[in-house]
Each structure stands twice: as structure tokens, then as C-alpha cells.
Amino acid sequence: MRAANQNPTSSDSSFDPSTATIVAVTFNRSGLLSRLLTSIGEMDPKPGHVVVIDNASSDDTTEVVESFRERIGTELVYRRLETNTGGSGGFSAGMQTAYELGSEWMWLMDDDVEVIPDGLAKMGRWSRRFRSIQGRRYDFDGSEFYWQYRIAARMGIPIPFAPAEFDESGFKEMNSGCFEGMFIHRDVVGRIGLPDPRFFIYWDDQVYGWLASRITTSVIVNEFVLRRTREIKQWDMGVRHMNASSDAYRYYIMRNRALIKQYYRSVGFYRPLPFAVGTALTFAKEIIRLVVVERTIRGTSHLFRGLRDGRAIARDREWIPMPPLDRHACPTPSAGT
């Protein structure tokens, strides 16, 4: 472990908020986006830029964004895409925009959260020690949201029983990532490239966080910095929970296993047997989600369709990962966990 064992203090003034950019991705949820932009306007300190990526919304998103331009208190950059590229494409475009703006730090979030007023200051206090940081968030009802911050890397699936408690250090190492709150330095982005839009939705942030953890110490910190503003149907299991899904999610959950496989191959990490076990467990989990959370058995066809389409991706021997942005960057390690 390269880090010290003491929680940073508010007296650490090495972080400059103006070097940070918030990247928010939205699609046809202008009401939720308005709440997010309102919370950013109430932040202290504020980031240097706010980048809003609009995935070709058909509602009044453009008008809502423009209404905040003169009152949000920082530079607002609005980019409307020609087609809906999913969360994966949106965050790829947003991170590219932030990178081109010269941002040192990029803070990613969906449109269904709001920022705690001192959230950026809390994240900034850890920026001296780490380059890939995940903060915590409150759920819609105000409870503490548990995020599965570690994966069984060879299987490519989250570990649901990773400890939720923090010790006095205030952080835990992670080998995953979540675009709902990822705080990442441009040096890491330069080395591993942009998020891969080919995922469209699902597994994209896990893979991106895993790639980051291979070149830097990635951590989740005991700082509540976001609050979810949209209620999601879920099965409450105490600290853990299982959310409802959709047919599109079911399809991409299985199809995108092939993209994970390709990324693993690209760095010499792929092992067929444990990865196949991870895929089988993922399939089983989605069946449980259908039966227990959504109380139906309809939707299994989308799981099978995803597996089928994924086979073509896995067989593509000309497939290449997203390239680094910094052409002078050292290559990603070819082995690790």
C-alpha cells in the first residue's frame, strides 16, 4: 500500500477546485437534470467546468440547460449528441470533452443524482494521495447506498460480500469503478484512454475502473458526496440490495460479457474457466432478479439474445481496446489482479 493511514484533513489546500470538471450524462430526464444542475449551483467550492452530454433527448433538455448557463456559477459546456449512444457513449464523449478542456480531475455522474454542497471539497482532500477515487452516496430514501467496490477479477463479476465498514483510514482499495461518482485524474485517463462506447450500457464502468486500478491505487473513500434523486424498485437485503432491471439491461448484461473478455485478452488476463463461471453466475443472478424483484419470468429471451450476439464479438480477432490519449504514456500492465 502506497498510501498513509491517516484521514486527510480540511486544512489540505493542495487541491484547486477550478481544475475539476463535472461530467453529467442525460437522456430525456430534464426534471432530474434540473435538480442536479441546481445542486451544482449551490456547491461550495464549485468546479471549473460543468459538461452536460445530452444523448439526443427529445424533451426540453436543451432549454433546461440553457436556463442554468448564467446562474450556475461556473462555465457550463453543453454537447448534444446526434444519436443516443447510451451511458457508455455519453461518458466517453463527456470525458473527451473534459480532457480537451485541460481538466486535471473529472467527476462523472448520471442525471439522477444531486451533489452534496461540499462534495467537491471532500473529494479534493483525497486528491493528493490517489488518482482514482470513488465517493459514497445516499439512496433516494436517505439511507447509505452500498456499492460493490471489489470484483472477483478473473470471473469479471462484483463481490457482493465485500465489507461495507470503513476503518480509521477512511478508505478501502477497490478494483472496480462506477460512473455515478467516479473522480479520476487526467493522467490515468491519458494512459488507459476513454470509456468504451461499444458497451452502450452495463459493465463499462467496472472495466474502466479495473483498468485504472492496474496502474494506480484506486480507492473508495468514506465521504458522502452524492444523493440519488430517483426511486428504483429493489429487493432490500439489509446492507445489500438488488435493483429492478429492464429488457435492454438484460440484453447488454450478457452481450457485454464478450467485451470484458476482449479487454482481458488484450492485457493477457483472460482465463476461460473462471470467466465462464462468472458468466454463468451473472445469468443466474438475472434470473433471480426477474423472479424476486420483478416477479415475472418474462425477459429471459433477452439474456439468451445477449449471449448469442456476444459470441460474434468474442470471435472478432481484429478487435482492439480503446487507445490511450497520451501517446507517451506507458502501456497498461499485461498481468495483475
WODA-V530098 format. One record per residue. N is the residue number from 1. PHI is phi in whole degrees, 0 to 359 (* if undefined). Layout:
N&PHI + N&PHI
//
This chain:
1&* + 2&270 + 3&264 + 4&282 + 5&252 + 6&245 + 7&292 + 8&295 + 9&251 + 10&292 + 11&280 + 12&288 + 13&254 + 14&284 + 15&271 + 16&256 + 17&302 + 18&291 + 19&275 + 20&260 + 21&232 + 22&275 + 23&246 + 24&242 + 25&249 + 26&222 + 27&204 + 28&55 + 29&222 + 30&297 + 31&296 + 32&293 + 33&299 + 34&300 + 35&296 + 36&297 + 37&295 + 38&299 + 39&294 + 40&294 + 41&297 + 42&263 + 43&288 + 44&210 + 45&278 + 46&257 + 47&284 + 48&289 + 49&218 + 50&235 + 51&253 + 52&251 + 53&257 + 54&258 + 55&279 + 56&60 + 57&296 + 58&253 + 59&263 + 60&266 + 61&303 + 62&301 + 63&295 + 64&297 + 65&298 + 66&297 + 67&293 + 68&264 + 69&302 + 70&268 + 71&233 + 72&279 + 73&89 + 74&204 + 75&284 + 76&254 + 77&247 + 78&246 + 79&230 + 80&261 + 81&280 + 82&285 + 83&225 + 84&281 + 85&261 + 86&73 + 87&299 + 88&298 + 89&294 + 90&296 + 91&289 + 92&296 + 93&294 + 94&292 + 95&292 + 96&298 + 97&298 + 98&296 + 99&297 + 100&291 + 101&285 + 102&87 + 103&298 + 104&278 + 105&234 + 106&236 + 107&247 + 108&263 + 109&199 + 110&283 + 111&277 + 112&258 + 113&229 + 114&231 + 115&267 + 116&295 + 117&310 + 118&259 + 119&300 + 120&292 + 121&297 + 122&297 + 123&292 + 124&298 + 125&294 + 126&263 + 127&290 + 128&287 + 129&252 + 130&228 + 131&241 + 132&220 + 133&229 + 134&240 + 135&272 + 136&258 + 137&216 + 138&272 + 139&281 + 140&305 + 141&272 + 142&91 + 143&283 + 144&283 + 145&279 + 146&264 + 147&245 + 148&281 + 149&273 + 150&236 + 151&242 + 152&281 + 153&301 + 154&297 + 155&274 + 156&70 + 157&226 + 158&295 + 159&264 + 160&289 + 161&254 + 162&298 + 163&304 + 164&272 + 165&280 + 166&252 + 167&267 + 168&293 + 169&292 + 170&84 + 171&211 + 172&222 + 173&291 + 174&229 + 175&231 + 176&224 + 177&197 + 178&218 + 179&288 + 180&268 + 181&122 + 182&299 + 183&237 + 184&225 + 185&273 + 186&297 + 187&297 + 188&291 + 189&300 + 190&300 + 191&278 + 192&258 + 193&86 + 194&277 + 195&304 + 196&273 + 197&291 + 198&294 + 199&291 + 200&65 + 201&216 + 202&81 + 203&70 + 204&297 + 205&287 + 206&298 + 207&296 + 208&296 + 209&295 + 210&295 + 211&299 + 212&298 + 213&293 + 214&280 + 215&240 + 216&207 + 217&283 + 218&265 + 219&220 + 220&256 + 221&248 + 222&277 + 223&226 + 224&274 + 225&235 + 226&228 + 227&225 + 228&288 + 229&248 + 230&235 + 231&280 + 232&237 + 233&299 + 234&208 + 235&261 + 236&277 + 237&245 + 238&92 + 239&295 + 240&270 + 241&206 + 242&231 + 243&277 + 244&293 + 245&231 + 246&209 + 247&298 + 248&297 + 249&297 + 250&300 + 251&297 + 252&287 + 253&302 + 254&274 + 255&300 + 256&284 + 257&300 + 258&292 + 259&291 + 260&299 + 261&303 + 262&294 + 263&295 + 264&299 + 265&300 + 266&296 + 267&245 + 268&71 + 269&254 + 270&290 + 271&231 + 272&303 + 273&294 + 274&298 + 275&292 + 276&297 + 277&298 + 278&299 + 279&293 + 280&297 + 281&294 + 282&298 + 283&300 + 284&298 + 285&298 + 286&291 + 287&295 + 288&299 + 289&300 + 290&299 + 291&285 + 292&274 + 293&273 + 294&263 + 295&54 + 296&205 + 297&247 + 298&284 + 299&123 + 300&296 + 301&299 + 302&288 + 303&294 + 304&294 + 305&295 + 306&297 + 307&299 + 308&298 + 309&291 + 310&293 + 311&298 + 312&294 + 313&294 + 314&294 + 315&274 + 316&285 + 317&279 + 318&262 + 319&294 + 320&228 + 321&286 + 322&296 + 323&280 + 324&295 + 325&275 + 326&265 + 327&291 + 328&264 + 329&289 + 330&290 + 331&294 + 332&295 + 333&305 + 334&264 + 335&210 + 336&148 + 337&247
//
